[in-house]
């Protein structure tokens, strides 16, 4: 049986750009993301930071897999060395995950667990564009295709579930300017240093009169462990739905400790919130914007560093070759992306075939950062230039909207 192009299953709306039809709202299988932050109640604007973080939307390229638990208390003191702080916080995160059974809660959300304790496939069906009836476990156990679909859902969705824990350090630019005047210097005021980027931000900070913040974000990236063994135990020993409820399986899931997350790695990112002394924003608003901008920056760096965390993005047009990603995702001119055609085989499993490689066109990179729109609105200079909300790529032919791209460098 010939492979069927998954784009036949895609739901799209269209709009005209430069005589070409572009597609938006493309349904594709995103990775899922759950974000937490380390809190420090003694920090200035602690409540503002937490509110900004917990109310911010998960980036569109991910499924929002947040649960109610979003904060981890700070457990270290500044007298420790950088390495000691890093290890102490990792240990605290591991303890938090274990105590609060975070991995199990993430799995329970995937299977839409009810108050009674039953599971269903509604969320997996919605996110993966699967037929819900084909995913019904009772049928799947007796169907080769059903089992293949369950395996596909595990590989395509559940297995690509990530947790990012962010630890922010806020540095007030006015304080830095005062220290610089006193001869203390910017570099010395940054605990942990900033390397070349820190020096670059130093110049910016001291040039800005008035308000603003520089934020250092240290983030730990975790991935849900979902393999054949875990899936088999879940479906055979824990699965029960509300219609045919099995109390013993509910209790078995409640007592289980097989669900785990693994540490992928750690990354540090710097975010600089530019602001003039004439800004209309309050200190609270500046801190809130800085918090969201810092999360965007560290997610972009984590994706560049760790291949497993790189997401797929659909092309919105083949001519011009374009996609709705930009500076928020850390794009730079010349970045390479592979172009993937998404198909399903006769058993129903997803297959990706590389059709070529394209590069980011440095002349047209979309500035989709959190503050970009506001900065344009606040500018005193009027501009009639249309803001193009997409990035252009170059290289390759015969690509079309709905094909997926993924960074490879």
C-alpha positions as a Markdown table, in Angstrom:
| # | Residue | x | y | z |
|---|---|---|---|---|
| 1 | Unk | 0.0 | 0.0 | 0.0 |
| 2 | Unk | 1.4 | 3.4 | -0.9 |
| 3 | Unk | 2.3 | 5.9 | 1.8 |
| 4 | Unk | -0.3 | 8.6 | 2.3 |
| 5 | Unk | 0.8 | 12.2 | 2.6 |
| 6 | Unk | -0.2 | 13.4 | 6.0 |
| 7 | Unk | -0.9 | 16.8 | 4.6 |
| 8 | Unk | -4.2 | 15.4 | 3.4 |
| 9 | Unk | -5.2 | 15.3 | 7.0 |
| 10 | Unk | -4.1 | 18.9 | 7.6 |
| 11 | Unk | -6.6 | 21.6 | 8.4 |
| 12 | Unk | -5.7 | 25.0 | 6.9 |
| 13 | Unk | -6.9 | 28.5 | 6.3 |
| 14 | Unk | -5.4 | 30.6 | 3.6 |
| 15 | Unk | -4.5 | 34.2 | 2.9 |
| 16 | Unk | -2.8 | 35.8 | -0.1 |
| 17 | Unk | 0.7 | 37.2 | 0.1 |
| 18 | Unk | 2.5 | 38.5 | -3.0 |
| 19 | Unk | 0.1 | 36.6 | -5.2 |
| 20 | Unk | 0.9 | 33.3 | -3.4 |
| 21 | Unk | -1.4 | 31.3 | -1.2 |
| 22 | Unk | 0.0 | 30.7 | 2.3 |
| 23 | Unk | -1.4 | 28.3 | 4.9 |
| 24 | Unk | -1.7 | 29.0 | 8.6 |
| 25 | Unk | -3.1 | 27.0 | 11.5 |
| 26 | Unk | -1.4 | 23.9 | 10.2 |
| 27 | Unk | -2.0 | 20.9 | 12.4 |
| 28 | Unk | 1.2 | 19.0 | 13.1 |
| 29 | Unk | 2.6 | 17.0 | 16.0 |
| 30 | Unk | 4.3 | 19.4 | 18.3 |
| 31 | Unk | 6.5 | 18.5 | 21.2 |
| 32 | Unk | 4.9 | 19.2 | 24.6 |
| 33 | Unk | 6.4 | 21.6 | 27.2 |
| 34 | Unk | 5.9 | 22.0 | 31.0 |
| 35 | Unk | 7.8 | 25.0 | 32.6 |
| 36 | Unk | 8.7 | 25.7 | 36.2 |
| 37 | Unk | 10.7 | 28.4 | 37.9 |
| 38 | Unk | 12.9 | 28.7 | 41.0 |
| 39 | Unk | 11.3 | 31.2 | 43.3 |
| 40 | Unk | 13.1 | 33.5 | 45.7 |
| 41 | Unk | 10.6 | 35.3 | 48.0 |
| 42 | Unk | 13.4 | 37.7 | 49.2 |
| 43 | Unk | 14.0 | 38.9 | 45.7 |
| 44 | Unk | 12.7 | 42.4 | 44.7 |
| 45 | Unk | 9.5 | 42.1 | 42.7 |
| 46 | Unk | 9.2 | 38.3 | 43.5 |
| 47 | Unk | 5.4 | 38.3 | 43.1 |
| 48 | Unk | 5.6 | 40.2 | 39.8 |
| 49 | Unk | 8.1 | 37.8 | 38.4 |
| 50 | Unk | 6.1 | 34.7 | 39.5 |
| 51 | Unk | 2.9 | 36.1 | 38.1 |
| 52 | Unk | 4.5 | 37.0 | 34.8 |
| 53 | Unk | 6.0 | 33.6 | 34.5 |
| 54 | Unk | 3.0 | 31.5 | 35.4 |
| 55 | Unk | 0.6 | 33.6 | 33.3 |
| 56 | Unk | 2.8 | 33.7 | 30.1 |
| 57 | Unk | 1.7 | 31.4 | 27.3 |
| 58 | Unk | 3.8 | 28.5 | 26.3 |
| 59 | Unk | 5.5 | 29.2 | 22.9 |
| 60 | Unk | 3.1 | 28.3 | 20.0 |
| 61 | Unk | 5.5 | 25.6 | 18.6 |
| 62 | Unk | 4.8 | 23.5 | 21.7 |
| 63 | Unk | 1.8 | 21.9 | 23.2 |
| 64 | Unk | 1.0 | 23.4 | 26.6 |
| 65 | Unk | 1.5 | 20.6 | 29.1 |
| 66 | Unk | 1.7 | 22.6 | 32.3 |
| 67 | Unk | 0.1 | 21.3 | 35.5 |
| 68 | Unk | -0.7 | 23.2 | 38.6 |
| 69 | Unk | 2.8 | 22.9 | 40.2 |
| 70 | Unk | 4.9 | 25.7 | 38.6 |
| 71 | Unk | 7.4 | 26.8 | 41.3 |
| 72 | Unk | 10.3 | 25.3 | 43.1 |
| 73 | Unk | 11.7 | 27.1 | 46.2 |
| 74 | Unk | 15.3 | 28.4 | 46.1 |
| 75 | Unk | 17.4 | 26.2 | 48.3 |
| 76 | Unk | 20.9 | 27.5 | 48.0 |
| 77 | Unk | 22.7 | 30.5 | 49.3 |
| 78 | Unk | 25.0 | 32.9 | 47.5 |
| 79 | Unk | 28.0 | 31.8 | 49.6 |
| 80 | Unk | 28.3 | 28.6 | 47.5 |
| 81 | Unk | 30.5 | 28.4 | 44.5 |
| 82 | Unk | 28.9 | 28.4 | 41.0 |
| 83 | Unk | 29.4 | 24.6 | 40.7 |
| 84 | Unk | 28.0 | 24.0 | 44.2 |
| 85 | Unk | 25.0 | 26.1 | 43.4 |
| 86 | Unk | 24.4 | 24.3 | 40.1 |
| 87 | Unk | 24.5 | 20.8 | 41.8 |
| 88 | Unk | 22.5 | 21.9 | 44.8 |
| 89 | Unk | 19.7 | 23.2 | 42.6 |
| 90 | Unk | 19.7 | 20.0 | 40.5 |
| 91 | Unk | 19.4 | 17.9 | 43.7 |
| 92 | Unk | 16.5 | 20.1 | 44.9 |
| 93 | Unk | 14.7 | 19.8 | 41.5 |
| 94 | Unk | 15.1 | 16.0 | 41.6 |
| 95 | Unk | 13.7 | 15.9 | 45.1 |
| 96 | Unk | 10.8 | 18.1 | 44.1 |
| 97 | Unk | 10.0 | 15.9 | 41.1 |
| 98 | Unk | 10.1 | 12.8 | 43.3 |
| 99 | Unk | 8.0 | 14.2 | 46.2 |
| 100 | Unk | 5.4 | 15.6 | 43.9 |
| 101 | Unk | 5.4 | 12.7 | 41.5 |
| 102 | Unk | 5.8 | 15.0 | 38.6 |
| 103 | Unk | 6.5 | 12.4 | 35.9 |
| 104 | Unk | 3.3 | 10.5 | 36.9 |
| 105 | Unk | 1.3 | 13.8 | 36.8 |
| 106 | Unk | 2.6 | 14.5 | 33.3 |
| 107 | Unk | 1.5 | 11.0 | 32.2 |
| 108 | Unk | -1.9 | 11.4 | 33.8 |
| 109 | Unk | -2.4 | 14.6 | 31.9 |
| 110 | Unk | -1.6 | 12.9 | 28.6 |
| 111 | Unk | -4.3 | 10.3 | 29.3 |
| 112 | Unk | -6.8 | 12.8 | 30.6 |
| 113 | Unk | -7.2 | 11.1 | 33.9 |
| 114 | Unk | -10.6 | 11.9 | 35.5 |
| 115 | Unk | -11.4 | 12.5 | 39.2 |
| 116 | Unk | -12.6 | 8.9 | 39.4 |
| 117 | Unk | -9.3 | 7.7 | 38.1 |
| 118 | Unk | -10.2 | 6.6 | 34.5 |
| 119 | Unk | -8.2 | 7.4 | 31.4 |
| 120 | Unk | -9.2 | 8.3 | 27.8 |
| 121 | Unk | -7.4 | 9.1 | 24.6 |
| 122 | Unk | -9.1 | 12.4 | 23.9 |
| 123 | Unk | -6.0 | 14.6 | 24.4 |
| 124 | Unk | -3.8 | 12.3 | 22.3 |
| 125 | Unk | -6.4 | 12.2 | 19.6 |
| 126 | Unk | -6.7 | 16.0 | 19.6 |
| 127 | Unk | -2.9 | 16.7 | 19.5 |
| 128 | Unk | -2.0 | 13.9 | 17.1 |
| 129 | Unk | -5.0 | 14.0 | 14.7 |
| 130 | Unk | -5.6 | 10.4 | 15.4 |
| 131 | Unk | -9.0 | 8.7 | 15.2 |
| 132 | Unk | -10.1 | 8.3 | 18.8 |
| 133 | Unk | -11.9 | 5.1 | 18.3 |
| 134 | Unk | -8.8 | 3.5 | 16.7 |
| 135 | Unk | -6.9 | 4.5 | 19.8 |
| 136 | Unk | -9.2 | 2.8 | 22.2 |
| 137 | Unk | -7.0 | 0.5 | 24.2 |
| 138 | Unk | -9.5 | -2.4 | 24.3 |
| 139 | Unk | -9.6 | -2.5 | 20.5 |
| 140 | Unk | -5.9 | -1.8 | 20.1 |
| 141 | Unk | -5.0 | -4.9 | 22.1 |
| 142 | Unk | -6.6 | -7.1 | 19.4 |
| 143 | Unk | -5.6 | -5.0 | 16.4 |
| 144 | Unk | -2.2 | -4.8 | 14.8 |
| 145 | Unk | -3.1 | -1.4 | 13.4 |
| 146 | Unk | -4.3 | -0.3 | 16.8 |
| 147 | Unk | -1.1 | -1.3 | 18.5 |
| 148 | Unk | 0.9 | 0.5 | 15.7 |
| 149 | Unk | -1.2 | 3.6 | 16.4 |
| 150 | Unk | -0.5 | 3.4 | 20.1 |
| 151 | Unk | 3.2 | 3.0 | 19.4 |
| 152 | Unk | 3.1 | 6.0 | 17.0 |
| 153 | Unk | 1.3 | 8.2 | 19.5 |
| 154 | Unk | 4.0 | 7.2 | 22.1 |
| 155 | Unk | 6.8 | 8.1 | 19.7 |
| 156 | Unk | 5.3 | 11.2 | 18.2 |
| 157 | Unk | 3.7 | 12.8 | 21.2 |
| 158 | Unk | 4.3 | 11.3 | 24.7 |
| 159 | Unk | 8.0 | 10.6 | 24.2 |
| 160 | Unk | 8.5 | 14.2 | 23.1 |
| 161 | Unk | 7.4 | 15.7 | 26.5 |
| 162 | Unk | 9.9 | 18.1 | 28.1 |
| 163 | Unk | 10.2 | 20.0 | 31.4 |
| 164 | Unk | 12.2 | 23.2 | 31.7 |
| 165 | Unk | 13.1 | 24.6 | 35.1 |
| 166 | Unk | 14.2 | 28.2 | 35.0 |
| 167 | Unk | 16.3 | 30.0 | 37.6 |
| 168 | Unk | 16.4 | 33.8 | 37.0 |
| 169 | Unk | 18.9 | 36.4 | 38.2 |
| 170 | Unk | 17.8 | 40.0 | 37.7 |
| 171 | Unk | 20.3 | 42.9 | 37.4 |
| 172 | Unk | 19.0 | 46.4 | 37.6 |
| 173 | Unk | 20.7 | 48.7 | 35.0 |
| 174 | Unk | 20.5 | 51.7 | 37.2 |
| 175 | Unk | 22.4 | 49.9 | 40.0 |
| 176 | Unk | 25.0 | 48.8 | 37.4 |
| 177 | Unk | 25.4 | 52.3 | 36.2 |
| 178 | Unk | 26.0 | 53.5 | 39.8 |
| 179 | Unk | 28.5 | 50.7 | 40.4 |
| 180 | Unk | 30.3 | 51.7 | 37.2 |
| 181 | Unk | 30.5 | 55.3 | 38.3 |
| 182 | Unk | 32.0 | 54.1 | 41.6 |
| 183 | Unk | 34.6 | 52.2 | 39.6 |
| 184 | Unk | 33.3 | 48.7 | 40.4 |
| 185 | Unk | 32.7 | 47.8 | 36.8 |
| 186 | Unk | 29.9 | 45.8 | 35.1 |
| 187 | Unk | 31.7 | 42.4 | 34.9 |
| 188 | Unk | 32.4 | 42.4 | 38.7 |
| 189 | Unk | 28.7 | 43.0 | 39.4 |
| 190 | Unk | 27.6 | 40.0 | 37.4 |
| 191 | Unk | 27.8 | 36.9 | 39.6 |
| 192 | Unk | 28.9 | 34.1 | 37.4 |
| 193 | Unk | 30.1 | 36.4 | 34.6 |
| 194 | Unk | 28.7 | 36.7 | 31.1 |
| 195 | Unk | 31.6 | 36.2 | 28.8 |
| 196 | Unk | 31.6 | 38.1 | 25.5 |
| 197 | Unk | 27.8 | 38.5 | 25.7 |
| 198 | Unk | 28.1 | 39.9 | 29.2 |
| 199 | Unk | 30.6 | 42.5 | 27.9 |
| 200 | Unk | 28.3 | 43.3 | 25.1 |
| 201 | Unk | 25.4 | 43.8 | 27.4 |
| 202 | Unk | 27.6 | 45.9 | 29.7 |
| 203 | Unk | 27.9 | 48.5 | 27.0 |
| 204 | Unk | 24.2 | 48.5 | 26.4 |
| 205 | Unk | 23.4 | 48.8 | 30.0 |
| 206 | Unk | 25.6 | 51.7 | 30.7 |
| 207 | Unk | 24.4 | 53.5 | 27.6 |
| 208 | Unk | 20.8 | 53.4 | 28.7 |
| 209 | Unk | 19.7 | 56.2 | 30.9 |
| 210 | Unk | 16.9 | 55.2 | 33.3 |
| 211 | Unk | 15.1 | 51.9 | 33.6 |
| 212 | Unk | 15.8 | 48.4 | 32.4 |
| 213 | Unk | 17.0 | 45.0 | 33.4 |
| 214 | Unk | 19.5 | 42.4 | 32.3 |
| 215 | Unk | 18.5 | 38.8 | 33.2 |
| 216 | Unk | 20.7 | 35.8 | 33.5 |
| 217 | Unk | 18.6 | 32.6 | 33.2 |
| 218 | Unk | 20.0 | 29.2 | 34.1 |
| 219 | Unk | 17.7 | 26.4 | 32.9 |
| 220 | Unk | 17.7 | 22.6 | 33.3 |
| 221 | Unk | 16.0 | 20.6 | 30.6 |
| 222 | Unk | 14.3 | 17.3 | 31.4 |
| 223 | Unk | 12.6 | 14.7 | 29.1 |
| 224 | Unk | 9.9 | 12.3 | 30.1 |
| 225 | Unk | 11.0 | 8.7 | 29.8 |
| 226 | Unk | 8.4 | 6.8 | 27.7 |
| 227 | Unk | 9.6 | 3.5 | 26.1 |
| 228 | Unk | 8.1 | 0.2 | 25.1 |
| 229 | Unk | 8.4 | -1.2 | 28.6 |
| 230 | Unk | 6.8 | 1.7 | 30.3 |
| 231 | Unk | 4.0 | 1.8 | 27.7 |
| 232 | Unk | 3.3 | -1.9 | 28.1 |
| 233 | Unk | 3.0 | -1.7 | 31.9 |
| 234 | Unk | 0.7 | 1.3 | 31.6 |
| 235 | Unk | -1.7 | -0.2 | 29.1 |
| 236 | Unk | -1.7 | -3.7 | 30.7 |
| 237 | Unk | -1.6 | -2.9 | 34.4 |
| 238 | Unk | -3.0 | 0.7 | 34.9 |
| 239 | Unk | -5.4 | 1.4 | 32.0 |
| 240 | Unk | -9.0 | 1.7 | 33.0 |
| 241 | Unk | -11.7 | 4.1 | 31.7 |
| 242 | Unk | -14.7 | 5.5 | 33.5 |
| 243 | Unk | -17.2 | 3.4 | 31.6 |
| 244 | Unk | -15.6 | 0.1 | 32.6 |
| 245 | Unk | -13.8 | 1.2 | 35.7 |
| 246 | Unk | -11.4 | -1.1 | 37.5 |
| 247 | Unk | -10.6 | 0.0 | 41.1 |
| 248 | Unk | -7.6 | -2.3 | 41.3 |
| 249 | Unk | -6.0 | -0.7 | 38.3 |
| 250 | Unk | -6.6 | 2.8 | 39.7 |
| 251 | Unk | -4.9 | 1.8 | 42.9 |
| 252 | Unk | -2.0 | 0.2 | 40.9 |
| 253 | Unk | -1.4 | 3.5 | 39.1 |
| 254 | Unk | -1.6 | 5.5 | 42.3 |
| 255 | Unk | 1.1 | 3.3 | 43.9 |
| 256 | Unk | 3.3 | 3.0 | 40.8 |
| 257 | Unk | 6.8 | 4.5 | 40.7 |
| 258 | Unk | 7.8 | 3.5 | 37.2 |
| 259 | Unk | 7.4 | 6.9 | 35.6 |
| 260 | Unk | 10.6 | 8.9 | 35.3 |
| 261 | Unk | 12.2 | 12.0 | 33.8 |
| 262 | Unk | 15.8 | 12.3 | 32.7 |
| 263 | Unk | 18.1 | 15.3 | 32.7 |
| 264 | Unk | 19.0 | 16.3 | 29.1 |
| 265 | Unk | 21.3 | 19.2 | 30.0 |
| 266 | Unk | 21.7 | 22.8 | 31.3 |
| 267 | Unk | 22.0 | 26.1 | 29.5 |
| 268 | Unk | 22.5 | 29.7 | 30.4 |
| 269 | Unk | 21.0 | 32.6 | 28.5 |
| 270 | Unk | 21.1 | 36.4 | 28.8 |
| 271 | Unk | 18.2 | 38.6 | 28.0 |
| 272 | Unk | 18.5 | 42.4 | 27.8 |
| 273 | Unk | 15.4 | 44.6 | 28.2 |
| 274 | Unk | 16.1 | 47.9 | 26.5 |
| 275 | Unk | 14.3 | 50.9 | 27.8 |
| 276 | Unk | 14.8 | 54.6 | 27.8 |
| 277 | Unk | 14.3 | 57.1 | 30.7 |
| 278 | Unk | 11.2 | 58.3 | 28.9 |
| 279 | Unk | 9.4 | 55.0 | 28.9 |
| 280 | Unk | 5.8 | 54.9 | 30.1 |
| 281 | Unk | 6.3 | 51.4 | 31.6 |
| 282 | Unk | 6.4 | 51.0 | 35.3 |
| 283 | Unk | 9.1 | 49.0 | 37.1 |
| 284 | Unk | 6.6 | 46.1 | 37.5 |
| 285 | Unk | 5.8 | 46.1 | 33.8 |
| 286 | Unk | 9.5 | 46.1 | 32.9 |
| 287 | Unk | 10.2 | 43.2 | 35.1 |
| 288 | Unk | 7.2 | 41.2 | 33.7 |
| 289 | Unk | 8.3 | 41.8 | 30.1 |
| 290 | Unk | 11.9 | 40.9 | 31.0 |
| 291 | Unk | 10.7 | 37.6 | 32.6 |
| 292 | Unk | 8.9 | 36.4 | 29.4 |
| 293 | Unk | 11.8 | 37.6 | 27.2 |
| 294 | Unk | 14.3 | 35.6 | 29.3 |
| 295 | Unk | 12.3 | 32.4 | 29.0 |
| 296 | Unk | 12.1 | 32.8 | 25.2 |
| 297 | Unk | 15.9 | 33.3 | 25.1 |
| 298 | Unk | 16.8 | 30.2 | 27.1 |
| 299 | Unk | 14.4 | 28.0 | 25.2 |
| 300 | Unk | 16.0 | 29.1 | 21.9 |
| 301 | Unk | 19.5 | 28.3 | 23.3 |
| 302 | Unk | 18.4 | 24.9 | 24.6 |
| 303 | Unk | 17.1 | 24.0 | 21.2 |
| 304 | Unk | 20.2 | 25.1 | 19.5 |
| 305 | Unk | 22.4 | 23.0 | 21.9 |
| 306 | Unk | 20.3 | 19.8 | 22.3 |
| 307 | Unk | 19.0 | 18.1 | 19.1 |
| 308 | Unk | 16.4 | 16.1 | 20.9 |
| 309 | Unk | 14.7 | 19.3 | 22.0 |
| 310 | Unk | 14.5 | 20.8 | 18.5 |
| 311 | Unk | 11.0 | 21.2 | 17.2 |
| 312 | Unk | 9.5 | 20.9 | 13.8 |
| 313 | Unk | 7.9 | 23.9 | 12.1 |
| 314 | Unk | 5.6 | 23.9 | 9.1 |
| 315 | Unk | 6.4 | 25.9 | 6.0 |
| 316 | Unk | 3.6 | 28.4 | 5.4 |
| 317 | Unk | 4.6 | 28.8 | 1.7 |
| 318 | Unk | 6.9 | 27.3 | -0.9 |
| 319 | Unk | 7.1 | 30.5 | -2.9 |
| 320 | Unk | 8.3 | 32.6 | -1.2 |
| 321 | Unk | 9.9 | 29.9 | 1.0 |
| 322 | Unk | 8.8 | 31.0 | 4.5 |
| 323 | Unk | 7.9 | 29.9 | 8.0 |
| 324 | Unk | 6.5 | 31.7 | 11.1 |
| 325 | Unk | 9.6 | 31.5 | 13.2 |
| 326 | Unk | 12.1 | 34.3 | 13.9 |
| 327 | Unk | 14.4 | 36.0 | 16.4 |
| 328 | Unk | 12.3 | 34.7 | 19.3 |
| 329 | Unk | 13.5 | 31.2 | 18.3 |
| 330 | Unk | 17.1 | 32.4 | 18.0 |
| 331 | Unk | 17.3 | 32.4 | 14.2 |
| 332 | Unk | 20.5 | 33.7 | 12.6 |
| 333 | Unk | 21.3 | 34.3 | 8.9 |
| 334 | Unk | 22.7 | 31.1 | 7.4 |
| 335 | Unk | 21.1 | 28.7 | 9.9 |
| 336 | Unk | 20.4 | 25.4 | 8.2 |
| 337 | Unk | 17.1 | 23.5 | 8.3 |
| 338 | Unk | 16.2 | 20.2 | 6.9 |
| 339 | Unk | 12.9 | 20.0 | 5.0 |
| 340 | Unk | 10.8 | 16.9 | 5.9 |
| 341 | Unk | 7.8 | 15.3 | 4.2 |
| 342 | Unk | 5.5 | 13.7 | 6.7 |
| 343 | Unk | 3.9 | 10.4 | 5.6 |
| 344 | Unk | 2.1 | 7.5 | 7.2 |
| 345 | Unk | 2.9 | 3.9 | 6.3 |
| 346 | Unk | 0.4 | 1.1 | 5.8 |
| 347 | Unk | 0.3 | 0.3 | 9.6 |
| 348 | Unk | -0.5 | 3.9 | 10.5 |
| 349 | Unk | 3.0 | 4.9 | 11.8 |
| 350 | Unk | 4.5 | 8.2 | 11.0 |
| 351 | Unk | 7.5 | 8.4 | 8.7 |
| 352 | Unk | 9.6 | 11.5 | 8.0 |
| 353 | Unk | 11.6 | 11.7 | 4.8 |
| 354 | Unk | 14.2 | 14.5 | 4.2 |
| 355 | Unk | 13.5 | 16.3 | 0.9 |
| 356 | Unk | 16.3 | 18.9 | 1.1 |
| 357 | Unk | 18.1 | 21.5 | 3.1 |
| 358 | Unk | 17.4 | 25.3 | 3.3 |
| 359 | Unk | 19.1 | 28.3 | 4.9 |
| 360 | Unk | 17.7 | 31.3 | 6.8 |
| 361 | Unk | 17.8 | 34.4 | 4.6 |
| 362 | Unk | 19.5 | 37.0 | 6.7 |
| 363 | Unk | 17.7 | 39.8 | 4.8 |
| 364 | Unk | 14.3 | 38.8 | 6.1 |
| 365 | Unk | 14.3 | 37.4 | 9.7 |
| 366 | Unk | 11.0 | 38.1 | 11.5 |
| 367 | Unk | 11.4 | 40.0 | 14.8 |
| 368 | Unk | 8.8 | 38.1 | 16.8 |
| 369 | Unk | 10.3 | 38.7 | 20.2 |
| 370 | Unk | 7.9 | 39.6 | 23.0 |
| 371 | Unk | 8.8 | 43.3 | 23.0 |
| 372 | Unk | 9.2 | 43.9 | 19.3 |
| 373 | Unk | 5.6 | 45.0 | 18.6 |
| 374 | Unk | 5.5 | 47.3 | 21.6 |
| 375 | Unk | 8.8 | 48.9 | 20.7 |
| 376 | Unk | 7.4 | 49.7 | 17.2 |
| 377 | Unk | 4.3 | 51.2 | 18.7 |
| 378 | Unk | 6.3 | 53.4 | 21.1 |
| 379 | Unk | 8.7 | 54.6 | 18.4 |
| 380 | Unk | 8.3 | 58.3 | 17.6 |
| 381 | Unk | 9.2 | 57.7 | 14.0 |
| 382 | Unk | 6.4 | 56.7 | 11.7 |
| 383 | Unk | 7.0 | 53.9 | 9.3 |
| 384 | Unk | 4.9 | 52.9 | 6.3 |
| 385 | Unk | 6.9 | 49.6 | 5.8 |
| 386 | Unk | 4.8 | 46.5 | 6.2 |
| 387 | Unk | 6.0 | 44.2 | 8.9 |
| 388 | Unk | 6.2 | 40.7 | 7.4 |
| 389 | Unk | 5.4 | 38.1 | 10.1 |
| 390 | Unk | 7.5 | 35.3 | 8.7 |
| 391 | Unk | 11.1 | 34.5 | 8.0 |
| 392 | Unk | 12.3 | 33.8 | 4.4 |
| 393 | Unk | 14.6 | 30.9 | 3.5 |
| 394 | Unk | 16.6 | 30.1 | 0.4 |
| 395 | Unk | 17.7 | 26.9 | -1.3 |
| 396 | Unk | 15.9 | 24.0 | -2.8 |
| 397 | Unk | 12.8 | 23.7 | -5.0 |
| 398 | Unk | 9.4 | 22.1 | -5.1 |
| 399 | Unk | 8.7 | 22.6 | -1.4 |
| 400 | Unk | 5.2 | 23.4 | -0.4 |
| 401 | Unk | 3.2 | 24.7 | 2.6 |
| 402 | Unk | 2.7 | 22.0 | 5.2 |
| 403 | Unk | 6.1 | 20.4 | 4.8 |
| 404 | Unk | 8.0 | 20.5 | 8.1 |
| 405 | Unk | 11.4 | 22.1 | 8.8 |
| 406 | Unk | 13.9 | 21.3 | 11.6 |
| 407 | Unk | 17.1 | 23.0 | 12.5 |
| 408 | Unk | 20.3 | 20.9 | 11.8 |
| 409 | Unk | 23.1 | 23.2 | 13.0 |
